[in-house]
Amino acid sequence: MADLKPTLTLTGTQADLGATLSLSVDDTLSVVSPMQGVSKVTATTTGADSIIPPSANACRYVYIKHTGLNAAGSPSGADKVEVETADGTAIMELKSGEFAFFPHFAQGTGLIQLEASANTVQVEYAYFTRA
């Protein structure tokens, strides 16, 4: 068993947001195998080509980041990445540089697939099974 220690900090000024924002939360998450450390995959316009993590009846902590690069390592411009369920239902959309970290549980297939809005997009990801 291992521990993850995520921290989220949100800050903003009254001028930007209408009220000052200062929020910070952290936690210690116990995780077990299977897990996948930080890796890269190329998302194409066919979601089934980029599936993370594999099927399991388990809750996993998932990290996904749009790197802003295409498969050749050049800037991907305005291309977005849709994060979808196994049946192709979009659950979020990431623009260049955006990321997500979330607990994911889905019975049965439980797959997460990545689909580029156009061209290809390099995506960084990791997942860790909740203990």
C-alpha positions in Angstrom: 0.0 0.0 0.0 1.1 3.5 -0.8 -0.1 7.1 -0.1 -0.8 10.0 -2.4 -0.9 13.5 -1.0 -2.9 15.7 -3.3 -3.2 19.5 -2.6 -5.6 21.9 -4.3 -5.1 25.7 -3.9 -7.4 28.2 -5.5 -6.7 31.9 -5.1 -8.1 35.1 -6.8 -8.5 38.7 -6.2 -11.6 40.7 -5.6 -10.9 42.7 -8.8 -10.8 39.4 -10.8 -13.7 37.5 -9.1 -15.8 40.1 -7.3 -14.7 38.6 -4.0 -11.3 37.5 -2.7 -10.8 33.7 -3.0 -8.4 31.8 -0.9 -9.0 28.1 -0.6 -6.6 25.2 0.1 -7.4 21.6 0.8 -5.2 18.6 1.1 -5.6 14.9 1.9 -3.8 11.6 2.2 -5.2 8.9 -0.1 -4.2 5.3 0.4 -3.7 3.4 -2.9 -2.9 -0.2 -4.0 -2.1 -2.0 -7.2 -3.0 -1.8 -10.0 -1.7 1.7 -10.6 0.0 3.5 -13.5 2.5 6.2 -12.9 2.6 9.4 -15.0 2.6 8.3 -18.6 1.7 9.7 -22.0 -0.8 8.6 -24.7 -1.8 10.2 -28.0 -5.5 10.9 -28.2 -6.9 10.7 -31.7 -10.3 11.6 -33.1 -11.5 8.0 -32.4 -11.9 7.7 -28.6 -11.5 3.9 -28.6 -7.9 4.4 -29.6 -6.9 5.9 -26.3 -8.4 4.1 -23.3 -7.2 4.7 -19.7 -7.5 3.0 -17.2 -8.4 -0.5 -18.1 -11.7 -2.1 -17.0 -12.2 -2.8 -13.3 -14.9 -2.7 -10.6 -12.7 -0.5 -8.5 -12.5 3.2 -7.6 -9.4 4.8 -9.0 -7.9 8.3 -8.6 -7.3 9.5 -12.1 -5.0 12.4 -13.3 -5.3 13.6 -16.9 -3.5 16.6 -18.5 -3.8 18.1 -22.0 -0.1 18.8 -22.8 -0.7 21.3 -25.5 1.2 19.2 -28.0 0.3 17.0 -30.9 1.7 13.5 -31.7 4.7 15.0 -33.4 5.5 17.3 -30.4 4.4 20.5 -32.0 1.8 22.9 -30.4 -1.7 21.5 -30.8 -3.4 24.9 -31.0 -7.1 24.9 -30.2 -7.5 21.1 -30.3 -9.4 19.9 -27.2 -9.5 16.5 -25.5 -12.8 15.0 -24.5 -12.8 12.6 -21.6 -15.5 10.0 -22.2 -17.1 6.9 -20.7 -16.8 3.6 -22.5 -20.1 4.3 -24.5 -18.7 7.6 -25.8 -20.5 10.0 -23.3 -18.4 13.1 -22.8 -17.9 13.8 -19.0 -15.4 16.7 -19.4 -13.4 18.6 -22.0 -9.8 19.8 -21.5 -8.2 22.7 -23.4 -4.4 23.0 -23.8 -2.7 23.1 -20.4 -5.8 22.1 -18.4 -5.8 19.1 -16.1 -8.1 17.1 -13.9 -7.6 14.9 -10.8 -10.7 13.0 -9.7 -12.0 9.7 -8.1 -13.5 7.5 -10.8 -15.8 4.6 -10.2 -17.9 2.8 -12.8 -19.2 -0.7 -12.5 -18.7 -3.1 -15.4 -16.4 -1.7 -18.1 -15.4 1.4 -16.1 -13.3 2.6 -19.0 -12.2 6.2 -19.6 -11.4 7.0 -23.2 -9.8 10.2 -24.6 -10.8 11.7 -27.9 -9.2 14.7 -29.6 -11.5 17.3 -31.2 -9.2 17.4 -34.2 -5.8 16.0 -35.2 -3.9 14.4 -32.3 -3.2 15.5 -28.8 -0.5 14.2 -26.4 -2.2 13.5 -23.0 -0.4 12.9 -19.7 -2.2 10.6 -17.3 -1.9 8.4 -14.2 -4.2 6.3 -12.2 -4.1 4.8 -8.7 -6.5 2.2 -7.2 -8.2 3.3 -4.0 -7.3 1.1 -1.0 
